[in-house]
Amino acid sequence: MTDTDALRERFVRALDGARGQGSGTALPDATPYADNLLGRWQEDQRRYHTVAHLTAVLDRVDELEAYADDPDVVRLAAWFHDAVYLPDRSENEERSARLAERALAEAGVPEAKAAEVARLVRLTVTHDPADDDRDGQVLCDADLAILASPPSAYAAYTAAVREEYHFVPNDAFREGRAAVLRQLLGLLSLFRTSYGREHWEATARYNLRGELEMLSTPVPPPS
């Protein structure tokens, strides 16, 4: 089985879990929805927000499943959270959420669950879920888990992010990226599940502070 086949099966299982038993009426085939999303995650403009990132987030959701109220809804939110992604646009999360609302309603997901998926997608703008938002905490922790990577993987992550924003001049990129890092470091806790705080928090903060320090170091002019 290829990685794509395995991902397709993971989507089908999550969709079936969210759809439940239904009313006995025939439900649309899940495969075209999976293929549409996989196509989106493989678009040419992506360097970090790729199928590899999708897979990593899904793996972390599986790891944190016990902390979620509705793991299949969280898995669907992971599939949709960067389904619309253009690096030069600021409304990617909103457009991804609207895509989720349309596609999941068409696919037979109950209205309340489709709305919850969309809410979770919108939450990835701030990664700041409420204290009682268990599903939001799991999705945000899964999305931010990359920040706790070992040094080589973290360096690859930051390089891929820079490649996605290749059209931004260096000074502007450094300023914008530094603002993102400061916003994350300003959170009381990067991770909201007890698992995330125990296993990922310290390493993630170390990585963020190191990157911020690097970005804050003046670049010498070319000789």
JOCOR-V663906 format. One record per pair of residues at least 6 apart in sequence whose ideal C-beta (glycine too) atoms are under 8 Angstrom apart, sorted by sequence separation. I is the first residue (numbers start at 1). J is the second residue. D is the distance in whole Angstrom. If there is no record, write none. Layout:
{{I,J,D} {I,J,D}}
This chain:
{{65,71,5} {68,74,5} {86,92,6} {89,95,8} {105,111,7} {123,129,6} {130,136,7} {184,190,6} {190,196,8} {191,197,5} {61,68,8} {85,92,5} {129,136,3} {146,153,8} {147,154,7} {1,9,8} {19,27,6} {41,49,8} {42,50,7} {84,92,5} {109,117,8} {129,137,5} {146,154,8} {149,157,6} {165,173,6} {168,176,7} {189,197,6} {41,50,6} {42,51,6} {104,113,7} {105,114,5} {191,200,5} {41,51,5} {61,71,7} {82,92,7} {104,114,4} {123,133,8} {129,139,8} {190,200,7} {191,201,5} {84,95,4} {85,96,8} {129,140,5} {146,157,5} {162,173,7} {190,201,6} {41,53,8} {81,93,7} {84,96,4} {128,140,8} {189,201,6} {38,51,7} {41,54,5} {61,74,5} {83,96,5} {101,114,6} {104,117,6} {123,136,5} {127,140,4} {191,204,7} {16,30,7} {61,75,6} {82,96,6} {100,114,7} {101,115,7} {190,204,5} {15,30,5} {81,96,6} {84,99,6} {120,135,6} {124,139,7} {190,205,7} {80,96,5} {83,99,6} {101,117,8} {120,136,6} {123,139,7} {124,140,7} {127,143,7} {161,177,8} {58,75,6} {61,78,6} {80,97,7} {83,100,7} {100,117,5} {101,118,5} {119,136,8} {123,140,7} {127,144,6} {12,30,4} {15,33,7} {100,118,5} {190,208,8} {11,30,7} {12,31,7} {15,34,8} {80,99,6} {116,135,7} {120,139,5} {124,143,6} {58,78,5} {80,100,4} {98,118,7} {185,205,7} {57,78,5} {58,79,8} {97,118,4} {100,121,6} {11,33,7} {12,34,6} {97,119,8} {8,31,7} {11,34,4} {77,100,7} {80,103,8} {185,208,6} {54,78,7} {57,81,7} {76,100,7} {97,121,4} {184,208,6} {185,209,7} {54,79,7} {96,121,5} {97,122,5} {8,34,4} {11,37,7} {7,34,7} {8,35,7} {181,208,5} {185,212,7} {54,82,8} {76,104,7} {93,121,6} {94,122,7} {53,82,7} {93,122,6} {8,38,7} {181,211,6} {182,212,7} {7,38,6} {93,124,6} {181,212,5} {93,125,5} {49,82,5} {76,109,8} {4,38,6} {177,211,8} {178,212,6} {181,215,7} {49,85,5} {80,117,6} {147,184,8} {178,215,5} {80,118,8} {177,215,6} {178,216,7} {46,85,6} {77,116,8} {81,120,7} {45,85,7} {73,113,6} {77,117,5} {81,121,5} {144,184,8} {41,82,8} {45,86,7} {76,117,5} {80,121,5} {174,215,5} {37,79,5} {41,83,7} {43,85,7} {45,87,6} {82,124,8} {37,80,7} {40,83,5} {70,113,7} {73,116,5} {77,120,4} {81,124,5} {147,190,7} {7,51,7} {40,84,7} {73,117,6} {77,121,5} {40,85,8} {37,83,6} {70,116,7} {74,120,7} {144,190,6} {4,51,8} {7,54,7} {73,120,7} {144,191,7} {3,51,7} {7,55,7} {10,58,6} {170,219,7} {141,191,5} {7,58,8} {140,191,8} {141,192,6} {145,196,7} {148,199,7} {3,55,7} {18,70,8} {140,192,6} {141,193,5} {144,196,8} {148,200,4} {147,200,7} {148,201,8} {154,207,5} {158,211,6} {17,71,8} {18,72,5} {141,195,8} {149,203,8} {17,72,3} {18,73,6} {137,192,4} {138,193,6} {141,196,4} {145,200,6} {148,203,4} {136,192,8} {137,193,5} {144,200,8} {147,203,8} {148,204,4} {151,207,8} {15,72,8} {127,184,7} {147,204,4} {154,211,8} {14,72,5} {17,75,8} {18,76,6} {77,135,8} {81,139,7} {149,207,7} {13,72,8} {128,187,7} {137,196,8} {141,200,7} {148,207,7} {127,187,8} {144,204,7} {147,207,6} {14,75,4} {15,76,7} {74,135,5} {78,139,6} {131,192,8} {147,208,6} {14,76,5} {73,135,6} {77,139,5} {81,143,7} {127,190,8} {129,192,6} {74,138,5} {78,142,6} {10,75,7} {14,79,7} {69,134,5} {70,135,6} {74,139,5} {78,143,8} {68,134,6} {69,135,5} {36,103,8} {67,134,6} {68,135,5} {71,138,8} {11,79,6} {74,142,8} {33,103,6} {67,137,7} {68,138,4} {67,138,5} {65,138,8} {33,107,5} {64,138,5} {30,107,7} {61,138,6} {64,141,6} {87,164,5} {28,106,7} {61,139,7} {64,142,6} {87,165,5} {28,107,5} {63,142,8} {88,167,7} {27,107,7} {28,108,6} {87,167,8} {27,108,4} {60,141,7} {61,142,5} {60,142,4} {60,143,8} {58,142,8} {57,142,5} {60,145,5} {18,104,7} {22,108,6} {57,143,6} {19,107,7} {57,145,8} {15,104,8} {19,108,5} {56,145,7} {19,109,6} {20,110,7} {56,146,7} {18,109,5} {19,110,8} {15,107,6} {18,110,8} {53,146,8} {15,109,7} {18,113,5} {18,117,8} {48,157,6} {48,160,4} {47,160,4} {48,161,5} {47,161,7} {48,163,8} {49,164,7} {47,163,4} {48,164,6} {47,164,5} {46,164,7} {45,164,7} {67,193,4} {67,194,8} {67,195,7} {64,193,6} {64,195,6} {63,195,8} {64,196,7}}
